[in-house]
């Protein structure tokens, strides 16, 4: 039984690829459509491989004997794989002995071995790619990589590498400067208790909405987040509200005040009540000095400036 498969990235159509799990003895044809996030410069090759032929990733500090890890694998990941198949290719590099060693996807490989899958999708690099590029590529192919996790990946990468946003985007393929800038903005300015609420779906705050919330005063942001989570706010509505407030503020800016009397003309560029009163007091003080000292009118400007 041969089954043609393709991986359409979730960002392209909002759906996950409908992959079935091959049974023992089945063969699966290679796809002609690699994931759009593939870093072409690293020359990765796509294939289906028997799980037993793959080498587990090097230790990454994760305790795979931890009951919480095992519960997540057995109660969440494995049932999902049995139902829909492995949605994201495992990432591997070619060792000197010719075997493929994973650097991303160890839990999925464990699940495949435990459930007796015949083959799993694998992206194989000729050599171990740059760890940061590899991590980003692996996570970009994850459909469950939350916006907050992505934002912290940006921050951790910049901190550890000593990069600016521009340098990070230049060194990691696929990173868009505008997306990085907006993500870091809401990660810094959005109330922390709502970071995990940023995402798609009911009860969540779309990333565009999280970014827009940060255009409002800090004391209003928590309330706006609550409205998003309660379904009382949309991105379009919030953006219209923001634009209206900006327009009102712009239109409310005072026009220059022109005063003219007996050949004397004065223009106050940004008139306010307090400003005009302060200026009037300063002007009267200058006039009093001018009269007292019997100075000519040429010195009025000098007196006014020093009053």
Order of alpha helices (4+ residues) and beta strands (2+ residues): alpha-beta-beta-alpha-alpha-beta-beta-alpha-beta-alpha-alpha-alpha-alpha-alpha-alpha-alpha-beta-beta-alpha-alpha
